[in-house]
Amino acid sequence: MTVTEQVLLALEENKGRPVSGEELAEKLGCSRNAVWKAVKTLENEGYELEGIRNKGYILKTSADSLSAVYIKDKLKKAGFDIEIETYKTIDSTNSLLKRYAADGETRDLVAVAEEQTAGQGRRGRSFFSPKGSGLYLSFLLHPRVPVEKAARLTTVAAVAEALAIENVTGFETSIKWVNDIWMRGKKISGILTEAQTSIEMGTLDYCVVGIGINLTEPEGGFPEDIKDVAGAVYDREEKKENLKNDLAAELIGKFLSFYRTFPDSSYLEDYRKRCFCIGRDVTVITADHEMLGTAGPDRTHAHVLGVDEECHLHVRYNDGTEDFLSSGEISIKV
């Protein structure tokens, strides 16, 4: 941990109270000049500090910049230990972790970014990931479970994210099966789970779970193709201080708490409570439907009965037959 990182943690822990350069130097085992340089570095990074004569430094406001050491410290206090990497800009957090896995990385770790230049969505779509308005993170995991259990990780991520947003912001969230988080009638987040499997063993080699969250509406608004459905956690004017770090830490902690007992179903009731498509009429969009075209029974329109123990969507089609959807998408009028 660098001196700058240690100074930031000490000031965060004493926020609102002046901490002298001498106290910081003694605590960190460095010179007062090193503390002064660290303070200047933090100011250049956007942290608002005040120096009070004969008293010390006060951290007035935190920059809305990602800090791996801040996130790790919060997780450590909550009883979690996982490697965290943070980036200002990256092509894709999912792509980065897949490259790590291909190179033989066996540790579980998390990559968090403020911007993605090639963000990925489901079904080959891109994920709009501009600078300054979002939080993008991915988990590299090595669960020792059968391949068919991997889909549950998407559900785990959805619940962890919903709970984290609610805990940090106080706002209510809802979930659109299988992987979208909604707020105030708009989609604020998507989740992409990708896995490498061992055909011989029938188990996962690794799994990457990626989450993208719109924290505020971007400068200039959302692109034309998503502006009718896309929303954000906050209005631009009301965003919470240090939001990225606090939300990242809370989300990672919630996910890891469920992952510790994966693949049990401790998260399922929280998922069902927030799944707003239950009891609604939906349009089913699946690979099978695309191949069937218009021939045969109507498998496009269905009524959602619930979510089963395997996180499949229980639906009843217009002809009265029932099915459990394990993949694909649904469309619903909100």
C-alpha positions as CSV (number, residue, x, y, z in Angstrom):
1,M,0.0,0.0,0.0
2,T,1.5,3.4,-1.0
3,V,1.8,6.3,1.4
4,T,-0.9,8.2,-0.5
5,E,-3.3,5.2,-0.1
6,Q,-2.5,5.0,3.6
7,V,-3.0,8.8,4.1
8,L,-6.3,8.6,2.3
9,L,-7.5,5.7,4.5
10,A,-6.4,7.6,7.7
11,L,-8.3,10.8,6.6
12,E,-11.4,8.8,5.6
13,E,-11.4,7.1,9.0
14,N,-11.2,10.6,10.7
15,K,-13.4,12.5,8.3
16,G,-14.4,15.9,9.7
17,R,-11.6,15.8,12.3
18,P,-8.2,17.3,11.6
19,V,-5.3,14.9,11.6
20,S,-1.8,16.4,12.0
21,G,1.0,15.6,9.6
22,E,3.1,14.5,12.6
23,E,0.4,12.0,13.6
24,L,0.1,10.6,10.1
25,A,3.9,10.3,9.7
26,E,4.2,8.5,13.0
27,K,1.3,6.2,12.3
28,L,2.5,5.4,8.8
29,G,6.2,5.2,9.6
30,C,7.2,7.9,7.0
31,S,8.4,11.5,7.0
32,R,6.1,14.5,7.3
33,N,7.4,15.5,3.8
34,A,6.0,12.2,2.4
35,V,2.7,13.0,4.1
36,W,2.6,16.4,2.5
37,K,3.4,15.0,-0.9
38,A,0.6,12.4,-0.5
39,V,-1.9,15.2,0.5
40,K,-0.9,17.1,-2.7
41,T,-1.4,13.9,-4.8
42,L,-4.9,13.4,-3.3
43,E,-5.8,17.0,-4.0
44,N,-4.7,16.6,-7.6
45,E,-6.9,13.5,-7.9
46,G,-10.0,15.6,-6.9
47,Y,-10.2,15.1,-3.1
48,E,-11.0,18.3,-1.2
49,L,-8.8,18.7,1.8
50,E,-8.3,21.6,4.2
51,G,-5.1,22.3,6.1
52,I,-5.7,24.0,9.5
53,R,-2.7,25.6,11.1
54,N,-1.4,23.8,14.1
55,K,-4.1,21.1,13.8
56,G,-3.6,19.2,10.6
57,Y,-5.5,18.1,7.5
58,I,-9.3,17.5,7.2
59,L,-10.8,15.5,4.4
60,K,-13.9,17.6,3.5
61,T,-15.2,15.7,0.4
62,S,-14.1,12.5,-1.3
63,A,-13.4,12.4,-5.0
64,D,-15.7,10.2,-6.9
65,S,-12.8,8.1,-8.1
66,L,-12.3,4.4,-7.6
67,S,-9.9,3.4,-4.9
68,A,-8.9,-0.2,-4.6
69,V,-7.4,0.3,-1.1
70,Y,-10.6,2.0,0.1
71,I,-12.8,-0.8,-1.3
72,K,-10.5,-3.6,0.1
73,D,-10.5,-1.9,3.5
74,K,-14.3,-1.8,3.7
75,L,-14.5,-5.4,2.6
76,K,-11.8,-6.5,5.1
77,K,-13.8,-4.8,8.0
78,A,-16.9,-6.8,6.8
79,G,-14.9,-10.1,6.8
80,F,-14.1,-10.5,3.1
81,D,-10.8,-10.8,1.4
82,I,-10.5,-10.8,-2.4
83,E,-8.1,-9.1,-4.8
84,I,-9.4,-5.8,-6.3
85,E,-8.1,-4.0,-9.4
86,T,-9.4,-0.6,-10.3
87,Y,-9.2,1.2,-13.7
88,K,-10.1,4.7,-15.0
89,T,-10.6,3.2,-18.5
90,I,-10.6,-0.3,-19.8
91,D,-11.9,-2.1,-22.9
92,S,-14.1,-4.4,-20.8
93,T,-13.8,-5.8,-17.3
94,N,-15.2,-9.1,-18.5
95,S,-12.6,-9.3,-21.3
96,L,-9.8,-8.4,-18.9
97,L,-10.7,-11.2,-16.5
98,K,-11.2,-13.7,-19.4
99,R,-7.7,-12.9,-20.6
100,Y,-6.4,-13.5,-17.0
101,A,-8.2,-16.9,-16.9
102,A,-6.8,-17.8,-20.3
103,D,-3.3,-17.0,-19.0
104,G,-3.8,-19.4,-16.1
105,E,-5.1,-17.2,-13.3
106,T,-6.5,-19.4,-10.5
107,R,-7.4,-16.8,-7.9
108,D,-10.8,-15.2,-7.5
109,L,-10.6,-11.5,-8.1
110,V,-12.6,-8.4,-9.0
111,A,-12.0,-5.8,-11.7
112,V,-13.7,-2.4,-11.3
113,A,-13.7,0.4,-13.9
114,E,-15.1,4.0,-14.3
115,E,-15.3,3.6,-18.1
116,Q,-15.4,0.8,-20.7
117,T,-14.6,1.4,-24.3
118,A,-15.9,-2.0,-25.5
119,G,-18.5,-2.9,-22.8
120,Q,-20.3,-6.2,-23.5
121,G,-24.0,-7.0,-23.2
122,R,-26.0,-10.2,-23.7
123,R,-26.6,-11.8,-27.1
124,G,-23.6,-10.0,-28.6
125,R,-24.8,-6.5,-27.9
126,S,-22.5,-3.7,-26.7
127,F,-23.0,-2.1,-23.3
128,F,-22.9,1.7,-23.1
129,S,-20.2,2.4,-20.5
130,P,-19.3,6.1,-20.7
131,K,-16.8,7.9,-18.5
132,G,-18.1,9.6,-15.3
133,S,-21.6,8.3,-15.1
134,G,-21.3,4.5,-14.4
135,L,-19.8,1.7,-12.4
136,Y,-18.6,-1.4,-14.2
137,L,-17.2,-4.4,-12.4
138,S,-16.6,-8.1,-13.0
139,F,-15.8,-11.1,-10.8
140,L,-13.5,-13.9,-11.9
141,L,-14.6,-17.0,-10.0
142,H,-13.7,-20.7,-9.9
143,P,-16.8,-22.4,-8.4
144,R,-16.6,-26.2,-8.0
145,V,-20.1,-26.9,-9.3
146,P,-21.8,-28.6,-12.2
147,V,-22.2,-26.6,-15.4
148,E,-26.0,-26.4,-15.0
149,K,-25.6,-24.5,-11.7
150,A,-23.7,-21.7,-13.4
151,A,-26.8,-19.8,-14.3
152,R,-27.5,-19.3,-10.6
153,L,-24.6,-16.9,-10.5
154,T,-26.5,-14.4,-12.6
155,T,-29.3,-14.6,-10.1
156,V,-26.9,-14.2,-7.2
157,A,-25.4,-11.1,-8.8
158,A,-28.9,-9.6,-9.4
159,V,-29.9,-10.0,-5.8
160,A,-26.5,-8.8,-4.5
161,E,-26.7,-5.7,-6.7
162,A,-30.3,-4.9,-5.8
163,L,-29.6,-5.1,-2.1
164,A,-26.4,-3.1,-2.4
165,I,-28.1,-0.3,-4.2
166,E,-30.9,-0.2,-1.7
167,N,-28.5,-0.2,1.3
168,V,-26.3,2.5,-0.1
169,T,-28.9,4.8,-1.6
170,G,-32.2,4.0,0.3
171,F,-34.0,3.6,-3.1
172,E,-36.1,0.6,-4.0
173,T,-35.1,-1.6,-6.9
174,S,-36.8,-4.4,-8.9
175,I,-35.5,-7.2,-11.1
176,K,-36.6,-8.1,-14.6
177,W,-35.8,-11.8,-15.2
178,V,-33.2,-12.8,-15.6
179,N,-30.5,-10.2,-15.2
180,D,-31.7,-6.6,-15.3
181,I,-32.1,-4.2,-12.4
182,W,-34.8,-1.6,-12.7
183,M,-35.6,1.5,-10.8
184,R,-38.5,4.0,-11.2
185,G,-39.7,2.1,-14.4
186,K,-36.3,2.2,-16.1
187,K,-33.4,-0.2,-16.6
188,I,-30.4,1.0,-14.6
189,S,-28.2,-2.1,-14.9
190,G,-27.4,-5.3,-16.8
191,I,-25.5,-8.4,-15.9
192,L,-23.4,-10.7,-18.2
193,T,-22.3,-14.1,-17.1
194,E,-19.7,-16.0,-19.2
195,A,-18.1,-19.4,-18.4
196,Q,-15.5,-21.8,-19.6
197,T,-16.5,-25.4,-19.1
198,S,-14.7,-28.7,-18.9
199,I,-16.6,-31.0,-21.2
200,E,-14.8,-34.1,-19.8
201,M,-15.6,-33.3,-16.1
202,G,-18.9,-31.5,-16.7
203,T,-17.8,-28.7,-14.4
204,L,-16.8,-25.0,-14.7
205,D,-13.1,-24.1,-15.3
206,Y,-14.0,-20.5,-14.5
207,C,-16.8,-18.1,-14.6
208,V,-16.8,-14.3,-15.2
209,V,-19.8,-12.3,-13.9
210,G,-20.0,-8.7,-15.2
211,I,-22.2,-5.9,-13.9
212,G,-22.7,-2.5,-15.4
213,I,-24.6,0.2,-13.5
214,N,-25.8,3.6,-14.6
215,L,-25.2,5.8,-11.6
216,T,-26.3,9.0,-13.3
217,E,-27.6,9.9,-16.8
218,P,-24.5,10.7,-19.0
219,E,-23.7,14.1,-20.3
220,G,-25.8,14.5,-23.4
221,G,-28.2,11.8,-22.4
222,F,-28.4,8.1,-23.4
223,P,-28.0,7.0,-27.0
224,E,-31.1,7.0,-29.2
225,D,-31.5,3.2,-29.3
226,I,-31.7,2.9,-25.5
227,K,-33.0,6.2,-24.2
228,D,-36.6,5.0,-23.8
229,V,-35.7,2.2,-21.5
230,A,-32.4,3.3,-19.8
231,G,-32.4,5.0,-16.5
232,A,-30.0,5.9,-13.7
233,V,-29.7,5.5,-9.9
234,Y,-29.5,9.3,-9.3
235,D,-30.3,12.5,-11.0
236,R,-27.0,14.2,-11.9
237,E,-27.6,16.9,-9.3
238,E,-28.2,14.6,-6.3
239,K,-25.4,12.0,-6.5
240,K,-24.1,10.7,-3.2
241,E,-20.5,11.5,-2.2
242,N,-18.0,8.7,-2.8
243,L,-20.7,6.7,-4.4
244,K,-18.5,4.5,-6.7
245,N,-16.4,3.1,-3.9
246,D,-19.2,2.7,-1.4
247,L,-21.4,0.9,-3.9
248,A,-18.6,-1.3,-5.2
249,A,-17.7,-2.4,-1.7
250,E,-21.3,-3.1,-0.7
251,L,-22.0,-5.0,-3.9
252,I,-18.9,-7.1,-3.7
253,G,-19.5,-7.9,-0.1
254,K,-23.2,-8.9,-0.7
255,F,-22.1,-11.1,-3.7
256,L,-19.4,-12.8,-1.7
257,S,-21.7,-13.4,1.2
258,F,-24.1,-15.4,-1.1
259,Y,-21.2,-17.0,-3.0
260,R,-19.8,-18.5,0.2
261,T,-22.7,-20.9,0.4
262,F,-23.3,-21.1,-3.4
263,P,-25.2,-22.9,-4.9
264,D,-27.8,-23.0,-2.1
265,S,-30.9,-20.8,-2.5
266,S,-30.5,-18.4,0.4
267,Y,-30.9,-15.4,-2.1
268,L,-33.9,-16.7,-3.9
269,E,-36.7,-15.1,-1.8
270,D,-35.0,-11.7,-2.2
271,Y,-35.0,-12.3,-5.9
272,R,-38.6,-13.4,-6.1
273,K,-39.7,-10.4,-4.0
274,R,-38.2,-8.0,-6.5
275,C,-39.0,-9.9,-9.7
276,F,-41.7,-7.6,-11.1
277,C,-42.6,-9.9,-14.1
278,I,-44.3,-12.5,-11.8
279,G,-48.0,-12.4,-12.4
280,R,-47.6,-10.4,-15.6
281,D,-48.1,-11.2,-19.3
282,V,-44.8,-11.2,-21.2
283,T,-43.4,-11.8,-24.7
284,V,-40.8,-14.6,-24.7
285,I,-37.7,-14.1,-26.8
286,T,-35.6,-17.3,-27.0
287,A,-33.3,-19.1,-29.5
288,D,-36.0,-21.8,-29.8
289,H,-38.6,-19.2,-30.7
290,E,-36.4,-17.8,-33.4
291,M,-36.0,-21.2,-35.0
292,L,-39.7,-22.0,-34.7
293,G,-40.9,-18.9,-36.5
294,T,-44.6,-18.8,-36.8
295,A,-45.1,-22.6,-37.1
296,G,-46.6,-24.7,-34.3
297,P,-48.1,-23.6,-31.0
298,D,-47.8,-20.0,-29.8
299,R,-44.7,-19.9,-27.6
300,T,-44.3,-16.2,-27.9
301,H,-46.9,-14.9,-25.4
302,A,-47.0,-16.2,-21.9
303,H,-48.1,-15.4,-18.3
304,V,-45.4,-15.6,-15.6
305,L,-46.3,-17.9,-12.7
306,G,-43.1,-17.6,-10.7
307,V,-39.4,-18.5,-10.4
308,D,-38.4,-22.0,-9.4
309,E,-35.6,-23.3,-7.2
310,E,-33.2,-23.4,-10.2
311,C,-34.0,-19.7,-11.1
312,H,-36.0,-20.8,-14.1
313,L,-39.0,-18.7,-15.1
314,H,-42.3,-20.6,-14.8
315,V,-44.7,-19.6,-17.5
316,R,-48.0,-20.6,-18.9
317,Y,-48.6,-20.1,-22.6
318,N,-51.9,-19.0,-24.2
319,D,-52.8,-22.6,-25.0
320,G,-52.6,-23.6,-21.3
321,T,-49.3,-25.5,-21.5
322,E,-46.6,-24.6,-19.0
323,D,-42.8,-24.3,-19.3
324,F,-39.7,-23.4,-17.3
325,L,-37.4,-21.1,-19.1
326,S,-33.7,-21.4,-18.3
327,S,-32.4,-19.0,-20.9
328,G,-33.4,-16.3,-23.3
329,E,-35.2,-13.0,-22.6
330,I,-38.6,-11.6,-22.0
331,S,-40.3,-8.4,-23.0
332,I,-42.8,-6.7,-20.8
333,K,-44.8,-3.5,-20.9
334,V,-44.0,-1.4,-17.8
